[in-house]
Amino acid sequence: MAYKIVYRDNYLMHFNKNHDPKNGRFTFGDGDSDGVIDDHAHRVKEEAKRNLNPATAIRTIKRARELNNNEYKRHNDTTIKKGTRTQTLAFDEHRLDDADMFYATYHPRDNESFRFSLSGKMMRTLYDDDGNEIGTGLMSRNINLPTTVTKDIKVASEDSSAKVFSDMFKKDKDFRDFVLNNDRLSKYFDAAGKGFTEKNKAYNESKTVLDRIKKDPKNVSDKDLNTIYRLFNYVIPYDGGIGENANPKGGEDVYKQRTKFFKKLKDNGYGACLDLNDAIYTKIDATNPVIIFDMEKVVKNEAEKLDNNDRIKGYFAVMGRKVLGF
């Protein structure tokens, strides 16, 4: 079986053109548990280091684009290796205190570009120095809460997560009601507003499928549930919102459902799942943003205050990605 070798971001990527993405076109690493012969992989890796040239760089970019292809990300699980440092952009340095999950990036390109893409101001609850709520106002997500991964974390792809979602729908009556009840899953998605829903074709398609099966809940296919999973993935972090539209009970409802979902994923060996919104279905189109929920596998590092230089570097990272087609 012939392999082409690509050297990318300190990983050796073995590309087999005869395999389709769903069945794994790539394996990684030096060839231990990935089924690639160790000595051969090591020799090729060292050869790649010695012979980098413009043609190799072009091929590397081409393969990196393919790895970042949405079809690949939908079908293939990934792993965040032990010792990896993650980035979590937040409004305040207490975001991870007693958290059950958090959004994170760990790929260098994502870390830089997100500092631009996610640093705009948003309406948030404001607190005084004693932690008392004093109203709402615009705040910037200008704090990075880095963590270090203490054990390998397996990341569930869209397909793997949707399979768990589908199984829960079939076996858990309360979860099924959460999905089908107009005052639950749909309501949280609709709260995103027209500005979001009109621009996101994939989510609108999901909502269309959901509305259809509500009329005939006994006629639901796995394909339907895979599609609807996108909506669930989107509302996972909902905490009840703020201001006049706040819905504390709704936040508790989502928390209850995501807790069950995370447990099922953990039972299947996962500690994180792909953040579909940023990875696949919006203009951010990041390499591998994730939702980490196995909090026992990460340790918090000291919070970092981001400044305008970080935003500027992030801007150029975004522009660079667009030029290279990542």
N, C-alpha and C positions, 0 to 999 in steps of 0.2 A: 504494500500500500504506500503510495508516494505522498510525502508531505512537503509543503512549502513552509519555510520557517520565517517567522516575523518576530523581531525584537522590539517590544513596546512596553514602556513604563516599568522596566525591571521584571517583566514577565516574558517568558518564552511562550509564544503562541503557535501551536501546530495547526495548520489549516488544511483540511482535507476537502478538496473541491467536489468530491463525489458524494458528500454527505449533505443533506439539507439541514437548515438551521434547527428544525424541531428535534432532530435526532443527534444534534451535537456536532457542529462543524469544527469546533475548536477544543483543544485541551491545553492546559496551562502547566507551568512550572518546569522542574528539571526532570520530571518523569518518574516520580515515585508511585503515587497512588492513581495517577492519571492514565496509566496504561502505555506510557511511552518509555522506551528503553533508556535507562539512566545514562549510560556511557555515551550513547549516540547523541542524546539531547544535550549533554554537557559539552561534547566536542563542537556541535553545531552552534551552541550558544557562544562559546569562546571564539569561534570563527566569525560569528556575526559581529562580535565586539571589535575584532581586528579589521574588518573589511567594510565598515560603514562608509557609504558613498552616496552621492545624490540619487542614483537609481534605487539604491536600497531604501533611502528615505522616502522616495515616492511610493515604493511598494508598501512600506510601513504605514504611511498615511492611508493608502488604499485599504489595507487590512483593518486598520483602526476604525475607519469609517464603517466597514462591514461589521465589526464587533459592536459598534454603537448603533447598528441597524435595529429598527424597532422590532422586526420579526425575530431577530436573535434574542433580544431582551425579553420578549413575550414568552419564549419557549425554554429558556435556559436559566437554571439556578446559578448563583455565583457564591463566592466565599470571601468574607472580609477576614484577612489573616491576623493571627495573634500579633500584637505589637503595633497594629495600624492605628494611626491617630485620626480621629474623625472631627468634623466641624459641625457645630450647631449654632445657627444664628438666632439670636433671641432679643427680646425687648429689655430684659433685666437678667441679672446674674443668678436669680433664684429659680429659673425655668426648670432645671433638672432636679430640684429638691423634691424628693419623694415622687418623682415622675414614674409612670408605668410604661412610657414610651417616649420617643423623641424622633424628630426628623433629623437626618444627618447626611453629610456628604463625606467621602473619603478619597475620591479620585482627585488628583491635583488640579485638573482643569475645572472640575465642578467647584472645588473649594474657592478658586479664584473668581470664576464667573458668577457664582452665587453671591459673592460679596457686592457685586454690582446689581444683579437682578433682584435680590431680596432685601436691599437696604433702603428702599423707599419708605415713606412714612405711612402709617396705618392708624386707624382709630383704635385706641386701647383704653383699658381702665387705668386711672392714675391713682397713686397712693402717696401719702405723706411719709415722712421719715420714720414714723412709728408703724408703718404698714397698714394704716387705715385708709379705706377707699375714699377718695375725694372727688370723684367724677370721671369723666372721659375726656380724652384729647388725643392729638396726633403724636405718635412716637415713632422713632426710627429703630429698626432692628439692627443696632450697631454694636452688639456684644456677641463675641464668639465664645461658646462654652465647649471647649475641646474635651474629648475623652480619649482614652487609650483602650483598645480592645485587648482583654487579658486572655481570651481563648478564641479560637476560630469561630466565626459566626456565619452560618449558612443562610443565604438570602433567597427567599422564595420568589420565583419569577411570577409573572402574571398567571400563567397556566397553573402553576403549583398552588398559588393562593386561591385561584378561582375553584380549583378542585375541592379544597377544604371548605370554601364558601358554599359550594353546591351540596356537599355532604351535610353540612349544618342545616341548610335549607330543607333538606329532605327528612332529617331526623329530629330537629329541634323545633317544636311547635312555636315557642316564643320568638325564636329567631326568624322563622318563616313569617310570623305575623309582623315582626319588625320590618321585614322586606316589603310585604304586601300592603300594610296599613298606610292609608293616605296621610295620616298624622305622624308618621314616623320617618322612614328613610327618605321618601319623596320630599317631605316638608323641609328637611335639613338641606337637601340639595337645592330645592327651589329658593331657599333663603340666600343662596349665593348671588341671586339677582340676575336680571336680564343681561347685564353687561358680561357676565360669565357665560351663561347658558347659550346666548346667541353666537358666541365665538367658538364654542367647543362642540364640534360636530359629533365626536365620539361619545360625549356625555349625553348629548341630545338623543342620539341613537339608543343609548342605554335606557334613557327615560321613556322613549317610545316603546321599547320592548317591555319595560316594567309595567307601563300603563296597559299594554295588551294582555299580559298574563294576569293582571288583577281581575280582568273580566272572565278569565277562564283559568283559574289557578291549578286545575288538575291537568292542564295540558302545557306543561313546562319542560323544555328540553335542557340538556346540559349546556348546549350552545347558548340558549337564552340566559342561563344563570352565569355563564362565563362573561357575557356581555354586561349583565346587571352588576357584576362584581365591581366594575369600574366606579359605579356610584358609591358603593360601600367603601371602597378604598379612599374615595374623595372625602367622605364625611367622617372617617375614623377619628380625626382629632377634635371633632366638635365638642365644645365644653359648655355650651349653653349660650354663648355670645354675650354681648354687653349692651348697655343702653336700653332704650325703650323696646327693642326687639329681643331682649334677653329671654332665654327659656331654660332655666336651671334644670327642670325635670327632663327636658329633652337631652341636656348634656349628660345627666345621670343614665338615661336610657342608652345613649351611644356608648358610654363608658362600660355599661354592663355587657353590651353585645360585643364590643371589641375585646373585652377581657376573655370572653368565651372563645372568640376567634383566635386570639393570640395563643391561648392554651392549646387549641387544636393544632396550630402550626408548630408549637413547641413539641407536642407529642409526635410530630412528624420530623423532628430534628432541626427545625428552623429557629433562628433567633432574630430574624428580621424579614421584612418583605419589601419588594420594590415599590417606591413611591411612583405610581403610574402617572399621576398628574404632571410631575416635572420630568419624568423619564421618557414618556411616550406621547402624551396627549395634549401638551401645550407647547407654546413657542420656546419655552426654556430648553426642552429636549436635551436634558443632561445625560451624562454617561451612565451613572449608576446611583442616583439618590435613593435613600432607603428610609424605612421606618424601623428603627431598632426597638425591640420590646423585651429582649432578654437582658434585663438591667444588671444581672449578676455577672455578665461577661464584659462589663465596661467599668472603668474607674474615671471619675471626673478629674480634670486638670484645672489649673487656675484660669479664671475668666480673663478674656482679652478684649480690650476696648478697641473697636475699629475706627479708623479715621478716614478722611477724604482720600488719602493716598491709596488705601485699600480699595476704595470704590473705583478710583481711576484705573488701578491695575486690573480690577475685575472687569471694567469696561473694555480694556484692550484684550482681555482674555475672551470675552464674548465676541468681539469683532474677529479675533483670530480664529475662533471656532467656525464662524460663518464663512470666512475665506477658505478654510481647509475642508469645510463640509462636514464637520463633526456634529 
